[in-house]
């Protein structure tokens, strides 16, 4: 399934905004990618994950899609994820929220 952004309550979007020192952006992306491919993709309810790397190298946004909010919350409580989070915090500050796409406009 390809990532699509659609106005629907049938998919929960989880947004993580990470702020990182420029010299650590690529290290952070590798850590995120390794964990996504090794852990996240195997979790129940996961649909997709995309990373957006800021040109200023100070931010990375993770846009992930989950079947529902309960799946995203279960991911956060997963023991492998709990063990992984301190590795992220060592490289970046982050903010996170879950929600639904409420507007989409495209050509």
C-alpha positions in Angstrom: 0.0 0.0 0.0 1.4 3.4 -0.9 1.1 6.3 1.4 -1.8 8.5 0.5 -3.1 11.5 2.3 -6.9 11.5 2.3 -9.6 13.2 4.4 -10.7 10.2 6.5 -11.2 9.1 10.1 -10.3 5.5 9.0 -6.5 6.3 9.3 -4.8 7.9 12.2 -1.8 10.1 11.4 1.0 10.3 13.9 3.3 13.3 13.4 6.6 13.6 15.2 8.7 16.8 14.8 12.3 16.3 15.8 14.8 19.1 16.3 18.4 18.1 15.9 21.8 19.7 15.6 22.7 19.8 11.9 25.7 17.5 12.3 23.4 14.8 13.8 20.5 14.9 11.2 21.8 12.0 9.1 22.7 9.9 12.2 19.1 10.5 13.4 17.6 9.5 10.1 19.6 6.3 10.1 18.5 5.5 13.6 14.8 6.2 12.7 15.1 4.2 9.5 16.7 1.2 11.2 14.0 1.2 13.9 11.2 1.7 11.4 12.4 -1.2 9.3 13.3 -3.5 12.2 10.5 -2.8 14.7 7.7 -0.5 13.6 6.8 -2.2 10.3 6.1 -5.4 12.3 3.6 -3.8 14.7 -0.1 -4.3 14.4 -1.9 -1.5 12.8 1.1 0.1 11.1 0.4 1.3 7.6 3.3 3.6 6.5 6.1 5.9 7.6 7.7 8.8 5.8 10.5 11.1 6.9 10.9 14.7 5.8 14.4 16.1 6.3 14.6 19.9 6.6 17.0 21.7 4.2 18.5 23.5 7.2 19.4 20.0 8.7 17.8 21.1 12.0 14.5 19.2 11.7 13.1 15.8 10.8 9.4 15.2 10.6 8.0 11.7 10.8 4.6 11.2 9.2 3.2 7.8 10.0 -0.1 6.3 9.4 -1.9 3.8 11.7 -5.1 1.9 11.5 -6.4 3.7 14.5 -5.3 5.7 17.6 -5.1 2.5 19.7 -2.5 1.1 17.3 -0.4 4.2 17.6 -0.7 4.2 21.4 0.2 0.4 21.5 3.3 1.2 19.5 4.4 3.8 22.1 4.0 1.2 24.8 5.8 -1.6 23.0 8.9 -2.7 25.0 11.2 -2.4 21.9 10.0 1.1 21.3 10.3 2.1 25.0 13.9 0.9 24.9 14.5 2.9 21.6 13.1 6.2 22.7 16.1 7.2 24.9 18.4 6.8 21.8 16.2 9.4 20.0 16.1 11.8 22.9 20.0 11.6 23.0 20.0 13.1 19.5 16.9 15.3 19.3 14.2 17.0 21.1 10.7 16.1 19.8 7.1 16.8 19.9 4.4 14.4 18.8 0.7 14.4 18.1 -1.9 12.1 16.5 -4.9 13.1 14.5 -6.9 12.8 11.3 -6.5 14.6 8.0 -9.3 17.2 7.9 -8.4 18.9 4.7 -6.6 18.0 1.5 -6.3 20.0 -1.7 -4.3 19.1 -4.7 -4.1 19.6 -8.5 
